[in-house]
Amino acid sequence: MCRMCIRNPLAFCCCCCGWKKAAVVVLSLALLVAGAQLWIKGKQFVFDAEEISAITIRALESSRGSGHDVTFSLVEKELRSRYGRHILLPSQTEWLFINAGGWMGAFYLLHASLSEYVLFFGTAVDTSGHSGRYWANISDTIVSGTFRQWKEGTTDFVMYTPGDLVLHNIGEAAAIQWTAGTWMVEYGRGVVPSTLVFALADNVFGTTDLYLMLKTLKVYGISVLQEILMGNT
């Protein structure tokens, strides 16, 4: 400890205590990241991205021309048949708005734990914005409409249509755009609570829709608690 800190222990000493506090914070974050990486690497997951996409494609082929609602109904039916209690009951979930990165959409949560989630997502109006940068791998299978993704570091976008699989890997960022009537089935794997920071930020600092934020946290909390009681995190 330097002389200034000895004379006045309550003072903030940049030359001594400041850098020590910063070092503790950096070390703590590094240990948190390393621990989370080891946890994810050694975890046995309930779902698989390819399987979720395959289920969606089968439902899309069976319901072609019938609308996204019918496709979603078939996907939910097969997921419930395969994964049982890992899928939320209709009474436990609902369609909720989400505002993030400048865009607005709606989602219907089917499953969520600390390391995975499955949901329906889409928008009834044209919308675009920032994808967010997540500590999770996210895949979307397009059911209807069109989705454009302009990834960081590139100078052109890629357009996706029904049946296509969109990938958004850990740490990536992109400009994204949905046309009206675009709907998809989404699966995420990673540190799921970290994605909530981006998903809920606009509720606090933009729309100030705290009621929506509480409803979102309630549905997620119900699913996480249910998974923990089944021994799944």
N, C-alpha and C positions, 0 to 999 in steps of 0.2 A: 504494500500500500504506500502511496506517495505521501509527502509531508502535508499537502493540502487536505488529503483525506483524513490524516491523523488529527489535524487541527479542527476540522469540521466534518465529522463522519456523515452528517446529513446532507452535505453538499454533493452535487453531481460532478464528479471529477472525470472529465473526458479523457485525460491523458493516462488514467489508470483504471478506474472502475468501469468507465464506459466501454473500453475495448474488451474487458473481461466479461461484461454482461453480453456483449455482442457475440463473443466467442462461445459462451454457454448456449445462446440461442441457436447459433449456427450448428454447433455440435448436436444439440437436441433435435434439430430438424433433420440433420444427417442420419442420426440414429433412428428417427421415426421413418424416414424414407427407406432405409436399409431393412428395418423390421417389416415394413409393409410389403416390400419387394419379396422378402423371404416367405412371408405369409402367403402371398398370392402365388408364388412359384410352387409351393408345396401343397397348395389346397386342391381338394377334389371338388370339381364343380358339378352342379346339378344339370346345367344346360350346355348346349354346344351351338356355336354360331351357324355351322353348316346345317345342322338338324333343324334349327328354327327357320332358316331360309327355305329348306326343302319342304317343311310343313306348309309354309306360306305359298310356295309355288304350287303345291298340290291343291290347296284351297283356291288359289287364283284360277287354275285350270278348270276346276269343278264349278266355279261360280262365274265364269267369264260372261260378261254382259249383264250380270245381275247387280252390280254395284259393290262398293267397298264394304258396306255394312254386312252383306251376305258373306263376303270373303272373311271378314273379321270374325263372324259368328262361327264359320267352319274352323278357322285357326284356333279360336278359343276352345271349341269342342274337342279338337284333337289334343291340344295341350293339356286340357283337364283330364282326358282319358289316359295320357302318357304319364303326367307328373302329379296327378291327384292333388293332395293338400298343398303342394307348392304353388298352386295357382289360386289367387284370391277368388272368393265367392262374389257374385254380382252385388250382393248386399254390402260388401266390404270396400268396393271401389266405385268410381264414377268418372265420367268425362270431365276433365278440368283444363282450364286455360293455362298456358305457360307463356310468359314474356321473358325473352333473354336475347342479348346481343343485338337488339333492334328489331327482331322478328317476333311474330305472335302465332301460336298454334294451340293445339289441344292434344291431350294425351289421356290414355286409359290404362292404368297400371294393372298388369296381370301378375307380376311377381317382382319382389325386391328383397335383397338381403344386403349384407355389408359388402358383398363382392360380385353380385350379379343383379341384373334386372331385365324384365321383358315387358314391353308395352306396345300399344297401338299409338301411332302419332300421325298428325296431319294438320291440314289447314283448309278452310273453306274459302279463303281469300288469298290473293297474291301477297307474298311476304318474303323478306330477305334480310340478311344481316351477317353477323359474325358467328361462326360455329361454336366458339369456345375452345379452350385448350384443356383437355381432361387427363386425369390419371386413370384412364380406362380405355379399352378398345371397344369401339362401338360399330355395329353393323346394322344396316337397314335394308330390307327387301321391299322394293316399291310395289304397291298394290294398284295405285291409280295416279294419273297426273304425270307431271315431270318435275325433276329435281336437278338443279345445276350446282356443281361444286367446283370452286376455283381455289385450288390448294396454294398455300404459302410457298413461294419460291418458283412458281410457274407463271406463265403469261397467257394462259388460256383456260377455259373451263371445260368440264366434262358433263354431258347431259345424260341423265338416267331416266328410264321409262319403266312401265310395269314389267316385273319379272327380274329386273336388274338388282344386283347387290352392291350397296354403297358401303365403303369401309372408311372409318375415321380412327386412326391408330393413336396410341398414347402420345401425348405431346404435340400432336399436329393441330394446325389451325387452317381455316379456310373461309372464304366468302361463300355463302350459300343462298339459294333462292328456290322457293317453291311456287309453282303456279297454283291458282285456285283449284281445289278439288284433288290435291295431292295427298295420298294417304300411304302409310307404310307400317311394317312391323319391325320393331327395333329391339336389339339385344345388346346389352352392355356387360363387360367383364373387367373388373379392376377394383380400385378403391372407390366404391360407389358414393359414399358420403362426400367425397371431394367434388363430385359433379354438382352437388346441390348448391354450392357457393355460386356458380354461374347461373344455375336454373332459377335461383330465388333472389338474386341480387336486384333485378328490376322491380320486384315486388316491394323492396325496401326503398330503393333510391330513384325508381322511375315511376311506376304506376301507383306506388304506395298502397297497393292492394294487399294489406296484411291479412285480410280474411281469406284470400286465396292462398297465401303462403301457409297459413295455419291448416287449411284443408289439405294442402299438398303434404305437409309434414305429418298430418294425421294418417293419411292413407299409407305413406311410406313407413311410418312408425308401426302401424298395425301389421304390415307385411314382415318387417324386420323382426318384430317381437315373435310373430308366429314361426318364423324360420329358426330363431334362436331356441325356442321351445322344442323344435324338432331336431335340434343339434346341428343346425346349419347356419354358418355365418357367411 
